[in-house]
Amino acid sequence: MKKLLLIAAMALASFTGFAQMKIAHVNFSELIYLMPEMDEARAAMNAAQQEASETYQSMVEEYQTKYQQYQQKVSTWTAAIRESKEKELQEISVRIEEFNQSIQNELAAQQQQLTAPIQQKAQEAVQKVAKEGGYAFVVDGASYIYVDATQSTDITPLVRKSLNIPEGRTLEALQAELEAAAQQQQQ
């Protein structure tokens, strides 16, 4: 009986301690997307993607030109020339596929390399604000199905300030900026 009372007392004490802990939430992905450093990373990624796209397009155009030539002249070629041209087309096709796979891997690695320090900086800012505020837990509000704002404090504004994200900058405004830049680039 004494053992049961001891266990009940310990459970009650731990529950009381848990109930007194301060919990906060933050929109971590919003912080990442709005950080000034992310603008630079996006610009670098866009430039790399544009260059890759131009290279890919020139390879495809080379293939199409040679394929059209093949279709136009195949009936006049000897078997040896036809086989040589078919082999050349196949090699170009393989080169295009290899380039496509390689560039996708390189672009993903470059994105990881560019965003890792940004994510680290945001993580450190969240930890600093949480420690200063005495929070025991900080959850990413965007990845939870439900966060009760009355029982948790949103520290996103404090972390935004810590990361020098302008007050009026929103995800919607950023999306509009990116769409306008994409349209301007297409013209």
C-alpha positions in Angstrom: 0.0 0.0 0.0 2.8 2.4 0.9 4.4 1.6 -2.5 1.2 2.5 -4.3 0.9 5.8 -2.5 4.5 6.6 -3.3 3.9 5.9 -7.0 0.8 8.0 -7.0 2.6 10.9 -5.2 5.4 10.7 -7.7 3.0 10.7 -10.6 1.2 13.7 -9.2 4.4 15.6 -8.6 5.6 15.0 -12.2 2.2 16.0 -13.6 2.3 19.2 -11.6 5.8 19.9 -12.8 4.8 19.2 -16.4 1.8 21.5 -16.2 4.0 24.4 -15.0 6.4 24.1 -18.0 6.2 26.9 -20.6 5.6 25.8 -24.1 6.0 27.9 -27.3 5.4 27.4 -30.9 7.1 28.9 -34.0 6.5 28.7 -37.7 10.0 27.5 -38.7 9.4 27.2 -42.4 8.1 30.8 -42.5 11.3 31.9 -40.8 13.5 30.1 -43.3 11.6 31.4 -46.4 11.6 35.0 -45.2 15.2 35.2 -44.0 17.3 37.7 -46.1 19.9 35.0 -46.5 17.3 32.8 -48.2 16.9 35.5 -50.9 20.6 35.1 -51.8 20.3 31.3 -51.8 17.2 31.5 -54.1 19.0 33.7 -56.5 22.0 31.4 -56.6 19.7 28.4 -57.2 17.8 30.2 -59.9 21.0 31.0 -61.7 22.2 27.5 -61.5 18.9 26.1 -62.7 18.8 28.6 -65.6 22.3 27.5 -66.7 21.4 23.9 -66.4 18.2 24.4 -68.4 20.0 26.2 -71.1 22.6 23.5 -71.4 19.9 20.8 -71.4 18.0 22.7 -74.1 21.0 23.0 -76.3 21.6 19.3 -76.0 18.0 18.5 -76.9 18.2 20.9 -79.9 21.4 19.1 -81.1 19.5 15.8 -80.9 16.5 17.1 -82.7 18.6 18.6 -85.5 20.5 15.4 -86.0 17.3 13.3 -85.9 15.6 15.5 -88.5 18.7 15.1 -90.7 18.5 11.4 -90.1 14.8 11.2 -91.1 15.4 13.3 -94.3 18.4 11.4 -95.5 18.0 7.8 -94.2 16.7 6.5 -97.5 19.8 7.7 -99.4 22.4 6.4 -96.9 24.3 3.1 -97.1 23.8 0.7 -94.2 27.1 1.7 -92.7 26.3 5.4 -92.7 22.8 4.7 -91.3 24.2 2.6 -88.5 26.7 5.3 -87.7 24.0 8.0 -87.6 21.8 5.8 -85.4 24.6 5.1 -83.0 25.4 8.8 -82.9 21.7 9.6 -82.1 21.7 6.9 -79.4 24.9 8.4 -77.8 23.4 11.9 -77.8 20.3 10.5 -76.1 22.3 8.7 -73.5 24.4 11.9 -72.9 21.2 13.9 -72.4 19.8 11.4 -69.9 23.1 11.2 -68.0 23.3 15.0 -67.9 19.7 15.3 -66.6 20.3 12.8 -63.8 23.7 14.3 -62.9 22.4 17.9 -62.9 19.4 17.0 -60.7 21.7 15.5 -58.1 24.1 18.5 -58.3 21.3 21.0 -57.9 19.9 19.1 -54.9 23.3 19.1 -53.3 23.8 22.8 -54.0 20.4 23.6 -52.5 21.3 21.6 -49.4 24.7 23.3 -49.2 23.1 26.8 -49.5 20.2 26.2 -47.1 22.0 24.2 -44.3 23.7 27.3 -42.8 20.4 29.2 -43.1 18.5 26.5 -41.2 21.2 26.3 -38.6 21.0 30.1 -38.0 17.2 29.9 -37.7 17.5 27.0 -35.3 20.0 28.9 -33.1 17.8 31.9 -33.1 14.8 29.8 -32.0 16.9 28.2 -29.2 18.2 31.7 -28.0 14.7 33.1 -27.9 13.3 30.0 -26.1 16.1 30.1 -23.5 15.6 33.8 -22.9 11.8 33.3 -22.5 12.2 30.3 -20.2 10.4 27.9 -22.5 10.9 24.1 -21.9 9.5 23.1 -25.3 9.2 24.8 -28.7 7.2 23.1 -31.4 7.0 23.9 -35.0 3.4 25.0 -35.3 3.3 24.3 -39.1 4.0 20.6 -38.6 1.4 19.9 -35.8 -2.2 19.3 -36.6 -3.3 21.4 -33.6 -1.6 23.9 -31.4 -3.7 25.6 -28.7 -2.5 29.2 -28.8 -4.0 29.8 -25.3 -1.6 27.2 -23.8 1.4 28.0 -26.0 3.1 31.2 -26.9 3.9 32.1 -30.5 7.5 33.2 -30.5 7.7 33.6 -34.3 7.6 37.4 -34.1 10.5 37.4 -31.6 12.6 35.1 -33.7 11.8 37.1 -36.8 13.1 40.2 -35.1 16.2 38.2 -34.0 16.8 37.2 -37.6 16.3 40.7 -39.0 13.3 39.7 -41.0 11.4 43.0 -41.9 8.1 43.3 -40.0 5.9 43.7 -43.1 7.5 40.8 -45.0 5.0 37.9 -45.3 4.9 34.7 -47.2 2.2 36.1 -49.5 4.4 39.1 -50.3 7.4 36.9 -51.0 5.3 34.7 -53.2 4.1 37.7 -55.2 7.7 38.9 -55.5 8.9 35.5 -56.8 6.0 35.3 -59.3 6.7 38.8 -60.6 10.4 38.0 -61.0 9.5 34.7 -62.8 7.2 36.6 -65.2 9.8 39.3 -65.9 12.4 36.6 -66.6 10.1 34.9 -69.1 9.7 38.1 -71.1 
